[in-house]
């Protein structure tokens, strides 16, 4: 099969590799589409733990089950599926266990024509989604679901701020919160991304590059803030949170927040909630919610597998608004 192979830091090529062989309890999915996440970029840049070369990256994918290993239920054969990228979550719903891993490292991922995964990772493809939309759903949708619905428990009518709109998780957090009946606002460095967010249900947004953006947004205004950046801007989020508010963190792309004034956190009864990926129960609940509300992941662009390197370049430039999807030849 053809696959995108990372052979060293910043060295990637589309090449021919052996077809995957399903182990007992596994299925081979012939992929129709896969999608990139920032995790894939960090692996390419050598900025991720547990790097192994060569590797096939990619956590998101959708396709058709074309082979089964011993003991795998025959009913899966020929089914259109999406893949849950979170492997071996563990017994506790509160947090992932020590064996938890994500598809695409160390296990071969979805930026290939085929991938082998345990059948427990499969779910029927939502019927209202295209292959490209279905491929864009898993990691971003699951991460956003746990942040918005499980950890922050957003309620109808609450005012929510989603920072850094444009990435897959942030856009899906916006869509989930809007569908839940919340009043959602966003931040971005680009007016066009704010406009796209408004088209997807946001009330409005703020340019976080403006010196007075937090004052314009309104200190103490937001019951829930969803952030994946951290860094120097986190202090402003503490100011923006309403008394008793929840700030849910699903990443730290800008590093640790310097000089955080903890008095503002405890005196105003704020909750700072960490989250990553999601449990099998989160996965099932997210898929049911997506089907019920007919939510469609935002796809920024679609490229063939042969141009997967360009998809990585676009993510590195940060000029996408939505998911970068790679389409497999059919």
Sine and cosine of phi, psi and omega as CSV:
sin_phi,cos_phi,sin_psi,cos_psi,sin_omega,cos_omega
0.00,0.00,0.28,-0.96,0.10,-0.99
-1.00,-0.02,0.62,-0.79,-0.02,-1.00
-0.46,-0.89,0.41,-0.91,0.17,-0.99
-1.00,0.06,0.86,-0.51,-0.07,-1.00
-0.90,-0.43,0.81,-0.59,0.16,-0.99
-1.00,-0.08,0.86,-0.51,-0.07,-1.00
-0.96,-0.27,-0.26,0.96,0.05,-1.00
-0.15,-0.99,0.04,-1.00,0.02,-1.00
-0.84,0.54,0.82,-0.57,0.05,-1.00
0.90,0.44,0.32,0.95,0.05,-1.00
-0.87,-0.48,0.94,-0.35,-0.02,-1.00
-0.70,-0.72,0.52,-0.85,0.01,-1.00
-0.46,-0.89,0.53,-0.85,0.15,-0.99
-1.00,-0.01,0.85,-0.52,-0.12,-0.99
-0.56,-0.83,0.04,-1.00,0.04,-1.00
-1.00,-0.09,0.76,-0.65,0.03,-1.00
-0.74,-0.67,0.28,-0.96,0.01,-1.00
-0.88,0.48,0.57,-0.82,0.09,-1.00
-0.89,0.45,0.58,-0.81,0.06,-1.00
-0.94,0.34,0.56,-0.83,0.05,-1.00
-0.91,-0.41,0.84,-0.53,-0.07,-1.00
-0.95,0.31,0.75,-0.66,0.14,-0.99
-0.98,0.20,0.04,-1.00,0.03,-1.00
-0.84,0.55,0.74,-0.67,0.02,-1.00
0.98,0.19,0.15,0.99,-0.02,-1.00
-0.94,-0.35,0.26,-0.96,0.08,-1.00
-0.77,-0.63,0.53,-0.85,0.20,-0.98
-0.99,-0.15,0.82,-0.58,0.06,-1.00
-0.96,-0.26,0.85,-0.52,0.16,-0.99
-0.99,0.13,0.93,-0.38,-0.20,-0.98
-0.98,0.17,0.66,-0.75,0.14,-0.99
-1.00,-0.10,-0.50,0.86,0.02,-1.00
-0.37,-0.93,0.45,-0.89,0.09,-1.00
-0.68,-0.73,0.27,-0.96,-0.03,-1.00
-0.69,-0.72,0.48,-0.88,0.01,-1.00
-1.00,0.02,0.45,-0.89,0.18,-0.98
-0.75,-0.66,0.28,-0.96,0.04,-1.00
-0.86,0.50,-0.46,0.89,0.07,-1.00
-0.82,0.57,-0.68,0.74,0.01,-1.00
-0.89,0.45,-0.64,0.77,0.03,-1.00
-0.90,0.43,-0.68,0.73,0.00,-1.00
-0.89,0.45,-0.61,0.80,0.07,-1.00
-0.89,0.46,-0.72,0.69,0.02,-1.00
-0.85,0.53,-0.64,0.77,-0.04,-1.00
-0.99,0.14,-0.03,1.00,-0.01,-1.00
0.97,0.26,0.43,0.90,-0.09,-1.00
-0.92,-0.38,0.54,0.84,-0.04,-1.00
-0.73,-0.68,0.56,-0.83,-0.03,-1.00
-0.94,0.35,0.51,-0.86,0.12,-0.99
0.95,0.32,0.52,0.86,-0.02,-1.00
-0.88,0.48,0.66,-0.75,0.07,-1.00
-0.66,-0.75,0.70,-0.71,0.02,-1.00
-0.85,-0.52,0.60,-0.80,-0.12,0.99
-0.98,0.22,0.32,-0.95,0.07,-1.00
-0.55,-0.83,0.46,-0.89,0.13,-0.99
-0.98,-0.19,0.94,-0.34,-0.02,-1.00
-0.98,0.20,-0.05,-1.00,0.05,-1.00
0.94,-0.34,0.85,-0.52,0.01,-1.00
-0.95,-0.32,-0.38,0.92,-0.10,-1.00
-0.97,-0.26,0.68,-0.73,0.07,-1.00
-0.21,-0.98,0.39,-0.92,0.08,-1.00
-0.59,-0.81,0.60,-0.80,-0.03,-1.00
-0.05,-1.00,-0.41,-0.91,-0.09,-1.00
-0.88,-0.48,0.71,-0.70,0.05,-1.00
-0.95,0.30,0.86,-0.52,-0.08,-1.00
-0.88,-0.48,-0.14,0.99,0.06,-1.00
-0.39,-0.92,0.45,-0.89,-0.02,-1.00
-0.74,-0.68,0.58,-0.81,0.12,-0.99
-1.00,0.09,0.10,-1.00,-0.01,-1.00
-0.85,0.53,0.71,-0.70,0.07,-1.00
0.99,0.12,-0.12,0.99,0.03,-1.00
-0.98,0.21,0.70,-0.71,-0.05,-1.00
-0.85,0.53,0.77,-0.63,-0.05,-1.00
-0.89,0.45,-0.37,0.93,-0.03,-1.00
-0.89,0.46,-0.33,0.95,0.00,-1.00
-0.97,0.25,-0.39,0.92,-0.10,-0.99
-0.88,0.48,0.79,-0.61,0.00,-1.00
0.99,0.10,-0.03,1.00,-0.04,-1.00
-0.98,0.20,0.57,-0.82,0.16,-0.99
-1.00,0.08,0.80,-0.59,-0.18,-0.98
-0.67,-0.74,0.34,-0.94,0.29,-0.96
-0.91,-0.42,0.39,-0.92,-0.13,-0.99
-0.92,-0.39,0.78,-0.62,0.15,-0.99
-0.97,0.23,0.90,-0.45,-0.09,-1.00
-0.98,0.19,-0.14,0.99,-0.03,-1.00
-1.00,0.00,0.92,-0.39,-0.07,-1.00
-0.98,-0.20,0.66,-0.75,0.13,-0.99
0.83,0.55,0.82,0.58,0.01,-1.00
-0.83,0.56,-0.71,0.70,-0.03,-1.00
0.91,-0.41,-0.04,-1.00,-0.16,-0.99
-0.99,0.13,-0.39,0.92,-0.11,-0.99
-0.99,-0.12,0.72,-0.69,0.09,-1.00
-0.96,0.27,-0.29,0.96,-0.10,-0.99
-0.95,0.32,-0.55,0.83,-0.04,-1.00
-0.27,-0.96,0.39,-0.92,0.02,-1.00
-0.94,0.35,0.46,-0.89,0.01,-1.00
-1.00,0.03,-0.02,-1.00,-0.08,-1.00
-0.92,0.40,-0.42,0.91,-0.04,-1.00
-1.00,0.03,-0.01,1.00,-0.05,-1.00
-0.88,0.48,0.66,-0.75,0.10,-0.99
-0.54,-0.84,0.17,-0.99,-0.05,-1.00
-0.85,-0.53,0.70,-0.72,0.00,-1.00
-0.83,0.56,0.71,-0.71,0.00,-1.00
0.93,-0.37,-0.15,0.99,0.12,-0.99
0.08,-1.00,0.89,-0.47,0.13,0.99
-0.99,0.13,-0.32,0.95,-0.02,-1.00
-0.96,0.26,0.62,-0.78,0.02,-1.00
-0.83,0.56,0.68,-0.73,-0.14,-0.99
-0.98,-0.21,-0.38,-0.92,-0.25,-0.97
-0.99,-0.14,-0.06,1.00,0.03,-1.00
-0.99,0.13,0.89,0.46,-0.08,-1.00
-0.34,-0.94,0.20,-0.98,0.00,-1.00
-0.97,0.26,-0.38,0.93,0.03,-1.00
-0.59,-0.81,0.42,-0.91,0.09,-1.00
-0.55,-0.83,0.58,-0.82,0.08,-1.00
-0.97,-0.26,0.75,-0.66,0.00,-1.00
-0.60,-0.80,0.40,-0.92,0.14,-0.99
-0.86,0.50,0.61,-0.80,-0.05,-1.00
-0.89,0.46,-0.39,0.92,0.05,-1.00
-0.91,0.42,-0.25,0.97,0.03,-1.00
-1.00,0.06,-0.09,1.00,-0.10,-0.99
-1.00,-0.06,0.53,-0.85,0.14,-0.99
-0.59,-0.81,0.50,-0.87,0.04,-1.00
-0.85,0.52,0.67,-0.74,0.06,-1.00
-0.89,0.45,0.79,-0.62,0.07,-1.00
-0.82,0.57,0.80,-0.60,-0.18,-0.98
-0.90,0.43,-0.43,0.90,-0.07,-1.00
-1.00,0.07,-0.04,1.00,-0.06,-1.00
-0.98,-0.18,0.58,-0.82,0.19,-0.98
-0.95,0.32,0.16,-0.99,0.06,-1.00
-0.87,0.50,-0.66,0.75,-0.03,-1.00
-0.91,0.41,-0.67,0.74,0.04,-1.00
-0.91,0.40,-0.65,0.76,0.01,-1.00
-0.90,0.44,-0.64,0.77,0.02,-1.00
-0.91,0.41,-0.51,0.86,-0.02,-1.00
-0.98,0.22,-0.19,0.98,-0.16,-0.99
-0.98,0.19,-0.71,0.70,-0.34,-0.94
-0.85,0.53,-0.91,0.40,-0.14,-0.99
-0.92,0.39,-0.74,0.68,-0.01,-1.00
-0.91,0.42,-0.70,0.72,-0.01,-1.00
-0.90,0.44,-0.69,0.72,-0.01,-1.00
-0.92,0.39,-0.70,0.72,0.01,-1.00
-0.89,0.46,-0.71,0.70,0.00,-1.00
-0.91,0.41,-0.63,0.77,0.00,-1.00
-0.87,0.49,-0.76,0.65,-0.04,-1.00
-0.90,0.43,-0.61,0.79,0.01,-1.00
-0.91,0.41,-0.76,0.65,-0.14,-0.99
-0.98,0.17,-0.71,0.70,-0.20,-0.98
-0.99,-0.16,-0.62,0.79,-0.05,-1.00
-1.00,0.05,-0.80,0.60,-0.09,-1.00
-0.98,0.17,-0.80,0.60,-0.02,-1.00
-0.99,0.14,-0.36,0.93,0.02,-1.00
0.77,0.64,0.81,0.59,-0.01,-1.00
-0.85,0.52,0.71,-0.71,-0.02,-1.00
-0.93,-0.37,0.46,-0.89,0.05,-1.00
-0.82,0.58,0.68,-0.73,0.03,-1.00
1.00,0.03,-0.21,0.98,0.02,-1.00
-0.95,0.30,0.50,-0.87,0.05,-1.00
-1.00,-0.05,0.82,-0.57,-0.12,-0.99
-0.84,-0.54,0.64,-0.77,0.11,-0.99
-0.89,-0.45,0.81,-0.59,0.08,-1.00
-0.93,-0.38,0.86,-0.50,-0.07,-1.00
-1.00,0.01,0.38,-0.92,0.11,-0.99
0.85,0.52,0.74,0.68,-0.05,-1.00
-0.90,0.43,0.60,-0.80,-0.05,-1.00
0.73,-0.68,-0.60,0.80,0.09,-1.00
-0.97,0.23,0.31,-0.95,-0.08,-1.00
-0.89,0.46,-0.70,0.72,-0.03,-1.00
-0.91,0.42,-0.71,0.70,-0.02,-1.00
-0.89,0.45,-0.69,0.73,0.01,-1.00
-0.90,0.43,-0.64,0.77,0.01,-1.00
-0.95,0.30,-0.55,0.83,0.11,-0.99
-0.86,0.50,-0.66,0.75,0.08,-1.00
-0.85,0.52,-0.77,0.64,-0.05,-1.00
-0.89,0.45,-0.66,0.75,0.01,-1.00
-0.90,0.43,-0.72,0.70,-0.04,-1.00
-0.91,0.41,-0.63,0.78,0.06,-1.00
-0.89,0.45,-0.72,0.69,0.01,-1.00
-0.89,0.45,-0.47,0.88,0.04,-1.00
-0.98,0.22,-0.15,0.99,0.04,-1.00
1.00,-0.10,0.26,0.97,0.02,-1.00
-1.00,0.09,0.32,-0.95,0.14,-0.99
-1.00,-0.09,0.92,-0.39,-0.19,-0.98
-0.92,-0.39,0.72,-0.69,0.10,-0.99
-0.85,-0.53,0.33,-0.94,-0.09,-1.00
-0.70,-0.71,0.25,-0.97,0.19,-0.98
-0.82,-0.57,0.44,-0.90,0.08,-1.00
-0.28,-0.96,0.23,-0.97,0.14,-0.99
-1.00,-0.05,-0.06,1.00,-0.10,-0.99
-0.77,-0.63,0.77,-0.64,0.02,-1.00
-0.88,0.48,-0.59,0.80,-0.04,-1.00
-0.91,0.41,-0.53,0.85,0.05,-1.00
-0.95,0.30,-0.59,0.81,0.09,-1.00
-0.90,0.45,-0.67,0.74,0.03,-1.00
-0.88,0.47,-0.64,0.77,0.05,-1.00
-0.90,0.44,-0.63,0.77,0.01,-1.00
-0.90,0.43,-0.65,0.76,0.04,-1.00
-0.88,0.48,-0.63,0.78,0.04,-1.00
-0.89,0.45,-0.39,0.92,0.02,-1.00
-0.98,-0.18,0.25,0.97,0.16,-0.99
0.92,-0.40,-0.09,1.00,0.05,-1.00
-0.92,0.38,0.53,-0.85,0.06,-1.00
-0.96,0.27,-0.47,0.88,-0.03,-1.00
0.18,-0.98,-0.12,-0.99,-0.03,-1.00
-0.38,-0.93,0.06,-1.00,-0.10,-0.99
-0.69,-0.72,0.67,-0.74,0.09,-1.00
-0.98,0.17,0.95,-0.31,-0.07,-1.00
-0.95,0.31,-0.13,0.99,0.10,-1.00
-0.99,0.15,-0.23,0.97,0.05,-1.00
-0.97,0.25,0.66,-0.75,-0.09,-1.00
-0.90,0.45,-0.45,0.89,-0.08,-1.00
-0.94,-0.35,0.40,0.92,-0.13,-0.99
-0.90,0.44,-0.63,0.77,-0.04,-1.00
-0.91,0.40,-0.60,0.80,0.05,-1.00
-0.91,0.42,-0.63,0.77,0.03,-1.00
-0.92,0.39,-0.58,0.82,0.00,-1.00
-0.93,0.36,-0.53,0.85,0.08,-1.00
0.96,-0.28,0.99,-0.15,0.05,-1.00
-0.83,0.56,0.65,-0.76,0.04,-1.00
0.94,0.33,0.39,0.92,-0.16,-0.99
-0.99,-0.16,-0.40,0.92,-0.22,-0.98
-0.94,-0.34,0.80,-0.60,0.04,-1.00
-0.95,0.32,-0.55,0.84,-0.02,-1.00
-0.69,-0.73,0.69,-0.72,0.11,-0.99
-0.80,-0.60,0.79,-0.61,0.02,-1.00
-0.95,-0.31,0.87,-0.50,-0.11,-0.99
-0.70,-0.71,0.63,-0.78,0.07,-1.00
-0.81,-0.59,0.26,0.97,-0.09,-1.00
-0.95,-0.32,-0.74,0.68,-0.12,-0.99
0.92,0.39,-0.67,-0.74,0.08,-1.00
0.93,0.38,-0.34,-0.94,-0.10,-0.99
-0.91,0.42,-0.38,0.92,-0.02,-1.00
-0.99,0.17,-0.10,1.00,-0.09,-1.00
-0.93,0.38,-0.55,0.84,0.01,-1.00
-0.85,0.53,-0.62,0.79,0.03,-1.00
-0.90,0.43,-0.57,0.82,0.01,-1.00
-0.92,0.40,-0.60,0.80,0.08,-1.00
-0.87,0.48,-0.65,0.76,0.04,-1.00
-0.90,0.43,-0.59,0.81,-0.08,-1.00
-0.98,0.21,-0.36,0.93,-0.04,-1.00
-0.94,0.35,0.69,-0.72,0.07,-1.00
-0.94,0.33,0.42,-0.91,0.10,-0.99
-0.79,0.61,0.76,-0.65,-0.07,-1.00
0.98,0.19,0.15,0.99,-0.06,-1.00
-0.97,0.26,0.19,-0.98,-0.02,-1.00
-0.86,-0.52,0.79,-0.61,0.13,-0.99
-0.94,-0.34,0.89,-0.46,-0.04,-1.00
-0.95,-0.32,0.80,-0.59,-0.07,-1.00
-0.95,-0.30,0.83,-0.56,0.04,-1.00
-0.85,-0.53,0.31,0.95,0.04,-1.00
0.04,-1.00,0.09,-1.00,0.00,-1.00
-0.52,-0.86,0.82,0.57,-0.09,-1.00
-0.90,0.43,-0.36,0.93,0.03,-1.00
-0.96,-0.27,0.20,0.98,0.09,-1.00
1.00,0.06,-0.23,-0.97,-0.03,-1.00
-0.98,0.21,0.58,-0.82,0.02,-1.00
-0.96,0.27,0.84,-0.54,0.02,-1.00
-0.99,0.16,0.61,-0.79,0.17,-0.99
0.88,0.47,0.56,0.83,0.01,-1.00
-0.91,0.42,0.79,-0.62,0.00,-1.00
-1.00,0.08,0.99,-0.15,-0.10,-0.99
-0.91,0.42,-0.46,0.89,0.02,-1.00
-0.83,0.56,-0.59,0.81,0.00,-1.00
-0.93,0.38,-0.44,0.90,0.01,-1.00
-0.97,0.24,-0.79,0.61,-0.11,-0.99
-0.98,0.22,-0.56,0.83,-0.04,-1.00
-0.93,0.37,-0.54,0.84,-0.02,-1.00
-0.99,-0.12,0.20,0.98,0.12,-0.99
0.86,0.51,0.64,0.77,0.00,-1.00
-0.99,0.16,0.51,-0.86,0.12,-0.99
-0.92,-0.38,0.82,-0.58,0.10,-1.00
-0.95,-0.30,0.90,-0.44,-0.18,-0.98
-0.91,-0.41,0.83,-0.56,0.10,-0.99
-1.00,0.00,0.53,-0.85,0.02,-1.00
-0.41,-0.91,0.50,-0.87,0.12,-0.99
-0.46,-0.89,0.66,-0.75,0.03,-1.00
0.75,0.66,-0.68,-0.73,-0.03,-1.00
-0.08,-1.00,0.34,-0.94,-0.03,-1.00
-0.99,0.16,0.20,-0.98,0.11,-0.99
-0.83,0.56,-0.59,0.81,0.05,-1.00
-0.92,0.40,-0.63,0.78,0.09,-1.00
-0.87,0.49,-0.68,0.73,0.00,-1.00
-0.86,0.52,-0.74,0.67,0.00,-1.00
-0.90,0.43,-0.68,0.73,0.00,-1.00
-0.91,0.41,-0.63,0.78,0.02,-1.00
-0.89,0.45,-0.73,0.69,-0.01,-1.00
-0.89,0.45,-0.64,0.77,0.02,-1.00
-0.90,0.43,-0.66,0.75,0.01,-1.00
-0.91,0.41,-0.68,0.73,0.03,-1.00
-0.87,0.49,-0.69,0.72,0.01,-1.00
-0.92,0.39,-0.67,0.75,-0.04,-1.00
-0.91,0.41,-0.65,0.76,-0.03,-1.00
-0.99,-0.11,0.01,1.00,0.01,-1.00
0.78,0.63,0.73,0.69,0.03,-1.00
-0.96,0.28,0.60,-0.80,0.00,-1.00
-0.83,-0.56,0.89,-0.46,0.06,-1.00
-0.82,0.58,0.57,-0.82,0.00,-1.00
-0.99,0.11,0.87,-0.50,0.01,-1.00
-0.98,-0.22,0.84,-0.54,-0.01,-1.00
-0.98,0.20,-0.75,0.67,0.02,-1.00
-0.35,-0.94,0.36,-0.93,-0.01,-1.00
-0.80,-0.60,0.78,-0.63,0.01,-1.00
-0.79,-0.62,0.47,-0.88,0.09,-1.00
-0.95,0.31,0.31,-0.95,-0.01,-1.00
-0.83,0.56,-0.58,0.81,0.00,-1.00
-0.87,0.49,-0.39,0.92,-0.01,-1.00
-0.95,-0.32,0.44,0.90,-0.02,-1.00
-0.87,0.49,-0.53,0.85,0.02,-1.00
-0.88,0.48,-0.56,0.83,0.04,-1.00
-0.93,0.38,-0.58,0.81,0.07,-1.00
-0.88,0.48,-0.66,0.75,0.06,-1.00
-0.89,0.45,-0.65,0.76,-0.01,-1.00
-0.89,0.45,-0.63,0.77,0.02,-1.00
-0.91,0.42,-0.64,0.77,0.03,-1.00
-0.92,0.40,-0.63,0.78,-0.01,-1.00
-0.91,0.41,-0.56,0.83,0.07,-1.00
-0.96,0.28,-0.41,0.91,0.01,-1.00
0.96,0.28,0.44,0.90,-0.07,-1.00
-0.99,-0.14,0.14,0.99,0.02,-1.00
-1.00,0.09,0.40,-0.92,0.18,-0.98
-0.75,-0.66,1.00,-0.01,-0.13,-0.99
0.87,-0.49,-0.19,-0.98,-0.11,-0.99
-1.00,0.07,0.61,-0.79,0.13,-0.99
-1.00,-0.06,0.87,-0.50,-0.15,-0.99
-0.90,-0.43,0.62,-0.78,0.07,-1.00
-0.93,-0.38,0.82,-0.58,-0.02,-1.00
-0.99,-0.13,0.72,-0.69,0.06,-1.00
-1.00,0.02,0.50,-0.87,0.08,-1.00
-0.92,0.40,0.64,-0.77,0.01,-1.00
-0.87,-0.49,0.00,0.00,0.00,0.00
